[in-house]
Structures are given as C-alpha cells and as structure tokens.
Amino acid sequence: MQTVREEKMGRFPMQLKDKRPYVALYKGKRAELWATSLLDAKEQAITELKVPKSKTGLLAVMLADVVHDPGSL
C-alpha cells in the first residue's frame, strides 16, 4: 500500500527507508514530514512551520500512516 507522499514522489526513496511519515498541525497550517522519531518530527515541524519557542505547546504532531479518531484532535 502506497501513501500519498509515495505516490507524489513516484517511488519510495532509499534515504527514507528507516523514516516514517508524520503530519504536523499549527494554527491552520499543515506540514507533511518524514522522521525517525516523534522528537525528530517535532523539531522538523518547528523549523518548517516557523513556530516560536513560546508557542510549541500549540503544535500537534502525529503519525500519518495510522488512522486517528477525529474526536481526539
């Protein structure tokens, strides 16, 4: 089963072999990331979405290849 990211890229890149897809949400912005851990994904999201240090508590990061209950968001 291919993810949306894999379909966009055409094939699975070798450097992403050990990484998993994550989705980051902050103030209506969304970023799709590939990271080895949740901490790595959160650090990438902070830089990509330009989240100030005082607002990192408002950042949500979750695995993209797992089905989540919308009520928990």
N, C-alpha and C positions, 0 to 999 in steps of 0.2 A: 504494500500500500504506500503510495507516494503522498507526501504532504504538499501543501500549496506552494511552499518555498521550493521544493524539489522540482515541481512542475514548471515554475518560473525559470529555474536555473537550467532545466533540461536534463540534468543528471546529477547524481549525488557527488559533490566534490570530495576529494580524498582528504583534504585538511579538516573537513567537518566530520570525519569518521567517528571520533570519540565525543563529539558535542551533541547536545540535544536542543531542540527549538524551544524558545521562551517567548512570551508576549509580555510587554511592559506597558502599563497604562498610567498616565499622569495628566490631569486637567484636560481630559478630552483628547489628548494626543496618544498615539499608539505606535509602538516600535516592535518589530519582529527581530529577535536576536538568536544567535547560536552560541551556546556557552557550555562549559564543562560542569558548572555547578550553579546553584541559585545565587551564591555570593558573586560569582563572576558575571552572571546575567544582570544582577542589580547594579554592579559597578559600570557595566557597559551601558545600561539604561540611563544612569545618572548623567553620563557624558553625552550620550546621543540625544536625550530629551532636554538637556541643559537644566536639570533640576538643582535648585540651590540647596546648599547643605542644610539649611533650616527647614526645608520642605521635603526631605527624603522620606518622612513618615507618610506622606500622601502618595508615594509611589507604590504601585501594585505590580508584582512580577509573578508570573505563573507559567507552568509548562504548557506548551501549545499542543503537544501530542496526546494530552489526556483530556477526557470530557469533564467539564466543570459544571456544577449546578449554578445557573444564573442568579439564584437567590442568595448565594454565598458572596456575590460580588457586591 
